[in-house]
Amino acid sequence: MSNKTNKINSLNKLFLILILLSSFFAGYLNTSMPVFFFALIIICIYFFQIKFTIGQILIINVFVIYLIILLINSTSITSTLSNLKWFYGILPFLIIFKIKDVKLYLFYCLSSHKLFLSFLLIITFETILVNLFLTPELVYGLVYKSSTIEIGPFDYNRPLGGGGNSSVTSAIIVAWYYGFQKENIKYKASIFLFYSTSIILCMSGTGFILYFVGLILNNLDKLRKNFRFNFLTLVSALLIFLLFFYLFSNQLNQKLSIDYYKIVLKDKLSLMNNDGTSNETNLMNYNFGHTVSSDVPLNGDDFGWLNLFYAQGILGFIIFFLIIFVFSNGSTKNYLSAMILLLGAFHYAAIFVAAGQILLSKFIMNDK
């Protein structure tokens, strides 16, 4: 570890480690709330070291006003706060990345392949556990019923992973893979195979799509810059593609079925049409979202962007992207990883869980 990352004392470093563990392994530890508590502690400790731009100060004030209006008009403050944590939980992480020493330490951890490989290794163990030794219901409870799929004549129990959902976990894996520094790693091909295997184990349609989007765009970028491909990586990708194509063409798995993607697309379009034509929609709901009139949280639906618009309204939708814009430093170093997370939000949105929020904060605030 570099001397720059050693400027943080042991106690503060412990809080940062807890932030990483309680976010990337929240699916196992059920720590989606404690991670924000740890983040707020870091903000309080380093508060006077944080320097905001004028744009960041303005958008934070706009968000506070928006928050106050929601709480005043809400029929359930608890559900409203739950929605705000879900959709705007990225804000505390963006703020702690404004702290120079904290940013250096978190960047060091997230840019290392060791934490990433640990994340994948636990998924492998989890897959073995729920398919060979324990019943999924015993490990996950009734929530697991929808995650058991058929592959030919066999039932396969998908691991939920650190994201608590196979699709979310897959999006995190793909974005993270393209976000850590691979240039100086000896076993890049082996890591790529381990990464690819983990995507297969998750068996998520979203994961497969993001995997190939990342693969294509990354290699096109390499070709544009260097006019060459990594031969071993290309061969590995080809073998994995042939496996996917075989499953897809034979429709042995519902997640690799053409009919599956047709149904999903039809459902998404139907949701969009129904939301736009609902008789319950009024000016308050349109501007501030249905969170003001709902007694239950409106987060966790399987269409992230529509969920954001429905729950938080057009103003909340705009505020979310303004927050991302004003905190971004304009770096294109991790544009592919950021794009993966944004695309993944068309299904279960990884950018609305703590791990995805930390990764997106890193990607948009990386050094140029």
C-alpha positions in Angstrom: 0.0 0.0 0.0 1.3 3.4 -0.9 2.3 6.1 1.7 -0.6 8.2 0.5 -3.1 5.7 1.7 -1.4 5.4 5.1 -2.4 9.0 6.1 -5.7 7.6 7.5 -5.5 6.5 11.1 -6.5 3.0 12.1 -10.0 3.9 13.4 -11.0 5.8 10.3 -9.6 3.0 8.1 -11.7 0.5 10.0 -14.8 2.6 9.2 -13.8 2.6 5.5 -13.3 -1.2 5.5 -16.7 -1.6 7.1 -18.2 0.6 4.4 -16.8 -1.7 1.7 -17.7 -5.0 3.4 -21.2 -3.9 4.4 -21.9 -2.7 0.8 -20.4 -5.3 -1.4 -21.5 -8.2 0.9 -24.9 -6.7 1.9 -26.7 -9.6 0.3 -25.1 -11.9 2.8 -24.8 -9.6 5.8 -28.1 -7.7 5.5 -26.2 -4.4 6.0 -27.8 -2.1 3.5 -28.6 0.4 6.4 -25.4 0.2 8.5 -23.3 1.2 5.4 -24.9 4.6 5.3 -24.3 5.0 9.1 -20.6 4.3 8.5 -20.5 6.8 5.6 -22.1 9.5 7.7 -19.5 8.9 10.4 -16.7 9.5 7.9 -18.4 12.6 6.6 -18.7 14.0 10.2 -15.0 13.2 10.9 -13.7 14.9 7.8 -16.5 17.5 7.4 -14.2 20.6 7.4 -11.9 19.0 4.8 -14.6 18.7 2.2 -14.6 21.4 -0.5 -17.6 21.6 -2.7 -17.9 23.4 -6.0 -20.6 26.0 -6.5 -22.6 23.6 -8.6 -22.4 20.9 -6.0 -23.6 23.3 -3.2 -26.5 24.3 -5.4 -27.6 20.8 -6.2 -27.3 19.7 -2.5 -29.5 22.7 -1.6 -32.0 21.8 -4.3 -32.1 18.2 -3.1 -32.7 19.3 0.5 -35.6 21.5 -0.6 -37.0 18.6 -2.6 -36.6 16.3 0.4 -38.5 18.8 2.7 -41.4 19.1 0.3 -41.6 15.3 0.1 -41.6 14.9 3.8 -44.2 17.6 4.3 -46.6 16.1 1.8 -45.9 12.4 2.4 -48.6 10.1 3.7 -45.8 7.9 5.1 -42.5 9.4 6.2 -41.0 6.0 6.7 -41.7 4.8 3.2 -40.5 8.2 1.7 -37.2 8.0 3.6 -36.8 4.4 2.4 -37.3 5.6 -1.2 -34.8 8.5 -0.8 -32.2 6.2 0.6 -32.7 3.8 -2.3 -32.6 6.3 -5.1 -30.3 9.0 -3.7 -28.1 6.9 -1.5 -25.2 7.7 -3.8 -25.0 11.2 -2.4 -23.1 10.3 0.8 -20.6 8.3 -1.2 -20.1 11.1 -3.6 -19.4 13.4 -0.7 -16.9 11.0 1.0 -15.0 10.8 -2.3 -14.5 14.5 -2.0 -12.2 13.8 0.9 -8.7 13.4 -0.6 -7.2 10.8 1.8 -10.5 8.8 1.9 -10.7 8.9 -1.9 -7.1 7.6 -2.2 -7.8 4.7 0.2 -11.1 3.7 -1.4 -9.6 3.9 -4.9 -6.7 1.7 -3.8 -9.1 -0.9 -2.5 -11.6 -0.8 -5.4 -8.8 -0.7 -8.0 -7.2 -3.8 -6.6 -8.1 -7.2 -8.1 -7.9 -8.9 -4.6 -11.2 -7.6 -3.3 -12.8 -8.3 -6.7 -11.6 -11.9 -6.7 -12.8 -12.4 -3.1 -16.2 -11.3 -4.2 -16.2 -13.8 -7.1 -14.8 -16.6 -4.9 -17.7 -16.3 -2.4 -20.2 -16.5 -5.3 -18.6 -19.8 -6.4 -18.8 -21.2 -2.8 -22.4 -20.0 -2.6 -23.3 -21.7 -5.9 -21.8 -25.0 -4.6 -23.6 -24.6 -1.3 -27.1 -24.0 -2.6 -26.9 -26.7 -5.3 -25.1 -29.6 -3.6 -25.4 -29.2 0.2 -28.2 -27.1 1.4 -31.7 -26.2 0.0 -32.0 -22.7 -1.3 -35.0 -22.1 1.0 -32.9 -22.9 4.0 -30.3 -20.4 3.0 -32.4 -17.6 1.5 -35.9 -18.2 2.6 -39.0 -17.9 0.4 -37.4 -15.1 -1.6 -35.4 -17.7 -3.5 -38.3 -19.3 -5.3 -38.1 -17.1 -8.3 -34.3 -17.7 -8.6 -34.6 -21.4 -9.3 -34.5 -22.0 -13.1 -34.6 -24.9 -15.5 -31.6 -25.9 -17.6 -32.8 -28.7 -19.8 -34.1 -31.5 -17.4 -32.3 -30.0 -14.4 -33.2 -27.3 -11.8 -30.4 -24.8 -11.2 -30.3 -22.7 -8.1 -28.8 -19.3 -8.9 -26.6 -17.6 -6.3 -27.9 -14.3 -5.2 -24.4 -13.0 -4.5 -23.3 -10.0 -2.6 -25.9 -7.8 -4.3 -28.8 -10.0 -3.0 -30.1 -10.5 -6.5 -28.5 -12.4 -9.4 -29.1 -9.5 -11.9 -27.8 -6.9 -9.5 -24.7 -9.0 -8.6 -24.0 -9.6 -12.3 -24.1 -5.9 -13.1 -21.8 -5.2 -10.2 -19.3 -7.9 -11.4 -19.2 -6.6 -15.0 -18.8 -2.9 -14.1 -16.2 -3.7 -11.4 -14.2 -5.9 -13.7 -13.7 -3.0 -16.2 -13.1 -0.6 -13.3 -10.1 -2.1 -11.6 -6.6 -1.7 -12.8 -5.6 -4.8 -14.9 -2.6 -3.4 -16.6 0.0 -4.6 -14.1 -1.7 -7.9 -13.2 0.2 -11.1 -14.1 -2.7 -13.4 -14.6 -5.1 -11.3 -16.6 -6.4 -14.2 -18.6 -7.1 -16.3 -15.6 -9.0 -13.5 -13.9 -11.0 -13.0 -17.1 -12.0 -16.7 -17.1 -12.9 -16.5 -13.4 -15.0 -13.4 -14.1 -16.7 -15.0 -17.1 -17.4 -18.2 -15.0 -19.0 -16.1 -12.3 -21.4 -14.5 -14.9 -22.4 -18.0 -16.1 -23.0 -19.1 -12.5 -25.3 -16.1 -11.8 -27.4 -17.1 -14.9 -28.9 -13.6 -15.3 -30.2 -12.4 -18.6 -29.1 -8.9 -17.7 -25.6 -10.2 -16.8 -25.2 -12.0 -20.1 -26.2 -8.8 -22.1 -23.9 -6.6 -20.0 -21.1 -9.1 -20.3 -21.1 -9.0 -24.1 -21.7 -5.3 -24.3 -18.6 -4.8 -22.1 -16.6 -7.3 -24.1 -17.5 -5.7 -27.5 -17.0 -2.1 -26.4 -13.7 -2.8 -24.5 -12.2 -4.7 -27.5 -13.3 -2.1 -29.9 -11.6 0.5 -27.8 -8.4 -1.5 -27.6 -8.5 -2.0 -31.4 -9.0 1.8 -31.9 -6.0 2.6 -29.6 -3.6 -0.2 -30.2 -4.8 -2.0 -33.4 -4.4 -5.3 -31.7 -6.4 -7.8 -29.6 -5.2 -9.9 -26.7 -5.2 -13.4 -28.3 -5.8 -15.4 -25.2 -8.7 -13.2 -24.0 -10.2 -13.3 -27.5 -10.1 -17.1 -27.6 -11.6 -17.4 -24.1 -14.4 -15.0 -25.0 -15.1 -17.0 -28.2 -15.4 -20.3 -26.2 -17.8 -18.6 -23.7 -19.8 -17.1 -26.6 -20.1 -20.5 -28.2 -21.4 -21.9 -25.0 -24.0 -19.1 -24.7 -25.0 -19.5 -28.3 -25.6 -23.2 -27.9 -27.8 -22.6 -24.9 -29.5 -19.8 -26.6 -30.2 -21.6 -29.9 -31.5 -24.7 -28.0 -33.4 -22.6 -25.4 -32.2 -24.9 -22.7 -32.4 -22.1 -20.2 -35.2 -19.5 -19.9 -32.6 -16.8 -19.4 -31.1 -17.5 -22.8 -34.4 -17.9 -24.6 -35.5 -15.5 -27.4 -39.0 -15.8 -26.0 -37.8 -14.7 -22.6 -36.4 -11.5 -24.0 -39.5 -10.8 -26.0 -41.7 -11.2 -22.8 -39.4 -9.0 -20.8 -39.4 -6.2 -23.4 -43.2 -6.4 -23.8 -43.6 -6.1 -20.0 -41.3 -3.1 -19.8 -43.2 -1.3 -22.6 -46.5 -2.1 -21.0 -45.3 -0.7 -17.7 -44.2 2.6 -19.4 -47.5 2.9 -21.2 -49.6 2.2 -18.1 -47.6 4.7 -16.1 -48.1 7.4 -18.6 -51.9 6.8 -18.9 -52.8 6.1 -15.3 -55.9 8.0 -14.2 -54.4 8.4 -10.7 -51.6 10.6 -12.0 -51.9 14.2 -10.8 -49.6 17.2 -10.8 -48.1 16.4 -7.4 -47.4 12.7 -8.4 -46.0 13.8 -11.7 -43.6 16.3 -10.3 -42.7 14.6 -7.0 -43.6 11.0 -7.6 -46.0 8.5 -6.1 -43.8 8.3 -3.0 -45.9 11.2 -1.5 -49.1 9.2 -1.7 -47.8 5.7 -1.1 -47.9 3.9 2.3 -45.2 1.4 1.3 -41.7 1.8 -0.2 -41.6 2.0 -4.0 -38.1 0.7 -4.5 -36.7 -2.6 -5.7 -38.9 -3.0 -8.9 -37.3 -4.7 -11.9 -37.2 -1.6 -14.1 -34.8 0.8 -12.4 -35.3 4.0 -14.5 -39.1 3.7 -14.7 -39.1 2.9 -11.0 -37.1 6.1 -10.3 -39.5 8.2 -12.4 -42.6 6.6 -10.9 -41.5 6.9 -7.3 -39.8 10.3 -7.4 -41.4 12.1 -10.3 -40.0 14.2 -13.1 -38.2 16.5 -10.6 -36.7 13.7 -8.7 -35.6 12.1 -12.0 -33.9 15.3 -13.1 -32.3 15.9 -9.7 -30.7 12.4 -9.7 -28.9 13.1 -13.0 -27.9 16.6 -11.9 -26.3 15.1 -8.9 -24.3 12.7 -11.1 -23.4 15.5 -13.5 -22.1 18.1 -10.9 -20.0 15.5 -9.0 -18.5 14.0 -12.1 -15.0 15.3 -12.9 -15.4 14.6 -16.6 -13.0 11.7 -16.7 -13.5 9.1 -19.4 -11.1 6.6 -17.7 -14.0 4.4 -16.4 -16.7 5.4 -18.9 -17.3 1.8 -19.8 -17.9 0.7 -16.2 -20.3 3.7 -15.6 -22.1 2.8 -18.8 -22.5 -0.8 -17.7 -24.2 0.4 -14.4 -26.5 2.8 -16.3 -27.5 0.2 -18.8 -28.1 -2.4 -16.1 -30.7 -0.1 -14.5 -33.1 -1.0 -17.3 -33.6 -4.1 -15.2 -32.9 -4.5 -11.5 -30.8 -1.4 -10.8 -27.4 -2.1 -9.3 -26.8 1.7 -9.1 -29.4 1.9 -6.4 -27.7 -0.5 -4.0 -24.8 0.5 -1.9 -22.1 -1.4 -3.9 -23.3 0.0 -7.2 -23.4 3.5 -5.7 -19.9 3.3 -4.4 -18.6 1.9 -7.8 -20.4 4.6 -9.8 -19.0 7.3 -7.4 -15.5 6.0 -8.1 -16.1 5.8 -11.9 -17.4 9.3 -12.3 -14.9 10.9 -9.8 -11.8 9.0 -11.1 -8.7 11.0 -12.0 -8.5 12.1 -15.6 
